[in-house]
Structure formats: structure tokens, C-alpha cells
């Protein structure tokens, strides 16, 4: 956790940039554009005396503030709630702008239509960008890998007993099916408690395995998500 104003500002800029696809900007200066935009909106609030925009902007910042103090633990999932307030900022400012431009219905409708087209165009461009495509490809790869792990686990570990110990040797690879909670899938599959030991070097895992007198299984995890249960002799250090 860092309470440094600079760290918090960088986090706020990072999360705001995610919404508008600015995370992939190569120049560090450009990555600060979201923070500059938030500052400009704050100036607008005081110049136009807009309490509704100020409320929405404050709500966006305050709901992101707790995770903005964690510069090394950032996740797009933190944005689901806060971004609603940022959308409110955009909508209220658009409403106030069109109200200031004209009171005539035709001009207001034309302005609203122009804004709608601009938003649809920006969304379409965002979907075509490298950032969006890379995230989709990553999500599909993780899903495919986790699916292969689930099939191998169902084929090889459906018979394990209650409170069995599973030693997972994954090396430098990330076992995606286990990341949410190590043994959640195995517990669901077998409808009984299971203990998983992982995130350790292979030698340490094998030593722990040998000293363990409970029902135990030593698994090798491979980059494609496949699993293989080692025989007890091959699991010896």
C-alpha cells in the first residue's frame, strides 16, 4: 500500500485510461492524459458551478481510491462499479452543454444524435484496437487452458478421498484453473474437502510429499494446461 499522492494519481490515471483504451499509449506522458482530463472536469465543476458533475466525479474518485493505494495490485475488475459514475459525468456534462448551446428541440436532438454517433464510433474503434483484441485472445487462451486442466483432473482425480493432499508442480507456468482458489475445482468435482500444495519449487514439493502420510497425489502441470499424476516412485526426491 502506498499513500503517496503521486502513486494514487498514477493509479487513477491508469484506471481511467483503461476505460478509454489509453493504457497502451507508448509515451509515459500520454498515459497521464486521463489524469489531466479528470483535472479539467474538476475545473469545469467550479467554473460552471455544477454540483451534479462534482458529485459524480467525486464518487468515481472515492470508489477507486482504496485500490488506487495499491500500485502493485491493479485489476480491471476494480472498475466495474466506479466507471458508472464516470459515465454519469459524461452524460451530465453533455446535457448541460446542449442546454447551454440552445433551448430549441431540433438543435438539441441534432446534438444528442451527434454525441451518440461519436460514442458508437469510439466504442467500435476501441474494439478494433490492439488492447481489446489482446485481452480477448488472452481470455480465450486462459479458458482453453483451464478447460484442458479440468478434463485431465476429472479423468485422473475423480476418485480421490476426503482431505486428500494434492501437490501441484507447475514450475514457472500459471495453472489458471487453480488461481481463483487452489482446490476449488477439485472440491466441487469430488464434493469433499481437498488440500492443495503449490507455489513451491519441485524439490521442496517432493520433500513435503515424501513426509506426508495422508492420501496424496503429485501432479505435473504443463504449459498447455494438461496434468499428469506421477507414480509414487517418481515423486521421490
C-alpha positions as CSV (number, residue, x, y, z in Angstrom):
1,X,0.0,0.0,0.0
2,X,1.2,3.5,-0.9
3,X,-0.4,6.7,0.4
4,X,1.8,8.8,-1.8
5,X,-0.3,11.4,-3.8
6,X,1.9,10.6,-6.9
7,X,1.2,6.8,-6.6
8,X,-2.6,7.5,-6.2
9,X,-2.7,9.8,-9.1
10,X,-0.9,7.3,-11.3
11,X,-3.3,4.6,-10.3
12,X,-6.3,6.9,-11.0
13,X,-4.8,7.7,-14.4
14,X,-4.2,4.0,-15.1
15,X,-7.8,3.0,-14.3
16,X,-9.3,5.9,-16.3
17,X,-7.0,5.1,-19.2
18,X,-8.4,1.5,-19.2
19,X,-11.9,2.8,-19.8
20,X,-10.7,4.9,-22.8
21,X,-8.1,2.5,-24.1
22,X,-5.2,4.7,-23.2
23,X,-3.3,2.0,-21.3
24,X,-1.4,1.0,-24.5
25,X,0.0,4.5,-25.2
26,X,3.8,4.1,-25.6
27,X,4.8,7.5,-24.3
28,X,4.6,7.9,-20.5
29,X,3.4,11.5,-20.9
30,X,0.4,10.3,-22.8
31,X,-0.5,7.9,-20.0
32,X,-1.1,10.9,-17.8
33,X,-3.8,12.3,-20.1
34,X,-6.6,10.7,-18.2
35,X,-5.5,12.5,-15.0
36,X,-5.3,15.7,-16.9
37,X,-8.8,15.1,-18.2
38,X,-10.1,14.5,-14.6
39,X,-8.5,17.7,-13.6
40,X,-10.2,19.6,-16.4
41,X,-13.6,18.2,-15.4
42,X,-12.9,19.4,-11.8
43,X,-12.2,22.9,-13.2
44,X,-15.4,22.7,-15.2
45,X,-17.4,21.9,-12.0
46,X,-16.2,25.0,-10.3
47,X,-16.5,27.3,-13.3
48,X,-19.9,26.1,-14.3
49,X,-21.0,25.6,-10.7
50,X,-22.2,22.1,-11.4
51,X,-22.8,20.2,-8.2
52,X,-24.2,17.1,-10.1
53,X,-20.9,16.7,-12.1
54,X,-18.9,17.3,-9.0
55,X,-20.9,14.6,-7.1
56,X,-20.4,12.1,-9.9
57,X,-16.7,12.9,-10.3
58,X,-16.1,12.7,-6.5
59,X,-18.0,9.4,-6.4
60,X,-15.8,8.0,-9.2
61,X,-12.6,9.0,-7.5
62,X,-13.7,7.9,-4.0
63,X,-14.8,4.5,-5.1
64,X,-11.5,4.0,-6.8
65,X,-9.4,5.5,-4.0
66,X,-9.0,2.3,-1.9
67,X,-7.5,0.3,-4.7
68,X,-5.5,3.3,-6.0
69,X,-3.3,3.0,-2.9
70,X,-2.3,-0.4,-4.2
71,X,0.0,0.4,-7.1
72,X,1.4,-3.1,-7.5
73,X,-2.0,-4.8,-7.4
74,X,-4.1,-3.5,-10.2
75,X,-7.0,-5.2,-11.9
76,X,-9.6,-4.2,-14.5
77,X,-12.3,-5.8,-12.3
78,X,-12.0,-2.9,-9.8
79,X,-13.5,-0.6,-12.5
80,X,-17.0,-2.2,-12.8
81,X,-18.6,-0.1,-10.1
82,X,-16.6,3.2,-10.3
83,X,-16.9,3.6,-14.1
84,X,-20.7,4.0,-13.7
85,X,-20.0,7.4,-12.0
86,X,-17.6,8.4,-14.8
87,X,-20.4,7.6,-17.3
88,X,-22.6,9.8,-15.3
89,X,-20.0,12.6,-15.5
90,X,-20.0,12.4,-19.3
91,X,-23.8,12.3,-19.6
92,X,-24.4,15.2,-17.2
93,X,-21.8,17.4,-18.9
94,X,-23.3,16.6,-22.3
95,X,-26.8,17.5,-21.0
96,X,-25.5,20.8,-19.5
97,X,-23.6,21.6,-22.7
98,X,-26.5,21.1,-25.0
99,X,-28.7,23.1,-22.6
100,X,-26.2,26.0,-22.8
101,X,-26.0,25.8,-26.6
102,X,-29.7,26.0,-27.4
103,X,-33.1,25.6,-26.0
104,X,-34.6,24.6,-29.3
105,X,-35.7,21.0,-29.7
106,X,-34.2,20.5,-33.1
107,X,-30.7,21.6,-32.2
108,X,-30.9,19.5,-29.0
109,X,-31.8,16.4,-31.0
110,X,-29.1,17.0,-33.5
111,X,-26.5,17.4,-30.7
112,X,-27.7,14.2,-29.0
113,X,-27.5,12.3,-32.2
114,X,-24.0,13.6,-32.9
115,X,-22.9,12.5,-29.4
116,X,-24.5,9.1,-29.9
117,X,-22.6,8.6,-33.2
118,X,-19.4,9.8,-31.6
119,X,-19.7,7.3,-28.7
120,X,-20.6,4.4,-31.0
121,X,-17.6,5.3,-33.3
122,X,-15.2,5.4,-30.3
123,X,-16.6,2.1,-29.0
124,X,-16.1,0.5,-32.4
125,X,-12.5,1.8,-32.7
126,X,-11.8,0.6,-29.1
127,X,-12.9,-2.9,-30.1
128,X,-10.7,-2.9,-33.1
129,X,-7.7,-1.8,-31.1
130,X,-4.8,-4.0,-30.1
131,X,-5.6,-3.7,-26.4
132,X,-9.1,-5.1,-26.8
133,X,-8.0,-7.8,-29.2
134,X,-5.1,-8.9,-26.9
135,X,-7.4,-9.1,-23.9
136,X,-9.9,-11.2,-25.8
137,X,-7.2,-13.5,-27.1
138,X,-5.7,-13.8,-23.5
139,X,-9.2,-14.6,-22.0
140,X,-9.8,-17.3,-24.7
141,X,-6.3,-18.8,-24.1
142,X,-6.9,-19.0,-20.4
143,X,-10.3,-20.5,-20.9
144,X,-8.9,-23.2,-23.2
145,X,-6.0,-24.0,-20.9
146,X,-8.3,-24.2,-17.8
147,X,-10.7,-26.4,-19.8
148,X,-7.9,-28.9,-20.6
149,X,-6.8,-28.9,-16.9
150,X,-10.4,-29.6,-15.8
151,X,-10.7,-32.5,-18.2
152,X,-7.5,-34.0,-17.1
153,X,-8.4,-33.5,-13.4
154,X,-11.8,-35.2,-13.9
155,X,-10.1,-38.1,-15.7
156,X,-7.3,-38.7,-13.1
157,X,-8.6,-37.3,-9.8
158,X,-12.3,-38.1,-9.6
159,X,-11.6,-40.9,-7.2
160,X,-9.6,-39.1,-4.5
161,X,-10.8,-39.3,-1.0
162,X,-11.8,-36.8,1.6
163,X,-8.9,-34.5,2.8
164,X,-6.5,-35.9,0.2
165,X,-3.4,-33.8,-0.4
166,X,-2.6,-32.7,-4.0
167,X,0.9,-31.5,-4.7
168,X,0.9,-29.4,-7.9
169,X,4.3,-29.0,-9.6
170,X,3.8,-26.1,-12.1
171,X,7.2,-24.6,-12.3
172,X,7.1,-21.1,-14.0
173,X,3.7,-21.8,-15.6
174,X,0.5,-20.4,-14.2
175,X,-2.1,-23.0,-13.5
176,X,-5.1,-20.9,-14.4
177,X,-7.8,-23.3,-13.1
178,X,-6.2,-23.0,-9.6
179,X,-5.6,-19.3,-9.5
180,X,-9.0,-18.2,-8.1
181,X,-8.7,-20.7,-5.3
182,X,-6.2,-23.6,-5.4
183,X,-8.6,-26.5,-4.7
184,X,-12.0,-25.1,-5.5
185,X,-12.4,-27.1,-8.7
186,X,-11.3,-30.4,-7.1
187,X,-13.6,-29.8,-4.1
188,X,-16.6,-29.1,-6.5
189,X,-15.7,-32.1,-8.6
190,X,-15.4,-34.6,-5.7
191,X,-17.9,-32.9,-3.3
192,X,-15.4,-33.4,-0.5
193,X,-12.5,-31.3,1.1
194,X,-9.2,-31.4,-0.7
195,X,-5.9,-29.7,0.2
196,X,-3.6,-28.3,-2.5
197,X,0.1,-27.5,-2.1
198,X,1.7,-25.4,-4.8
199,X,3.7,-22.3,-5.5
200,X,6.9,-24.1,-4.4
201,X,10.0,-25.4,-6.2
202,X,9.8,-29.0,-7.3
203,X,12.5,-30.2,-4.9
204,X,10.6,-28.7,-1.9
205,X,7.3,-30.2,-3.1
206,X,8.8,-33.6,-3.4
207,X,10.3,-33.5,0.1
208,X,6.9,-32.4,1.5
209,X,5.2,-35.2,-0.5
210,X,7.5,-37.9,0.9
211,X,7.0,-36.8,4.5
212,X,3.2,-36.6,4.1
213,X,1.4,-39.7,5.4
214,X,-2.1,-38.7,4.2
215,X,-3.7,-39.8,0.9
216,X,-1.6,-37.8,-1.6
217,X,-1.1,-37.2,-5.3
218,X,1.8,-35.5,-7.1
219,X,0.8,-33.7,-10.2
220,X,2.9,-32.2,-13.0
221,X,1.3,-29.2,-14.7
222,X,2.3,-28.3,-18.3
223,X,2.1,-25.1,-20.3
224,X,-0.9,-26.3,-22.4
225,X,-2.9,-26.9,-19.2
226,X,-2.6,-30.7,-19.1
227,X,-2.0,-32.6,-15.9
228,X,-0.2,-35.8,-15.2
229,X,-0.2,-37.8,-12.0
230,X,3.3,-39.1,-11.1
231,X,3.8,-42.5,-9.6
232,X,4.9,-42.6,-6.0
233,X,8.4,-43.7,-7.0
234,X,8.9,-40.9,-9.5
235,X,7.8,-38.4,-6.9
236,X,10.6,-39.3,-4.5
237,X,13.4,-36.6,-4.1
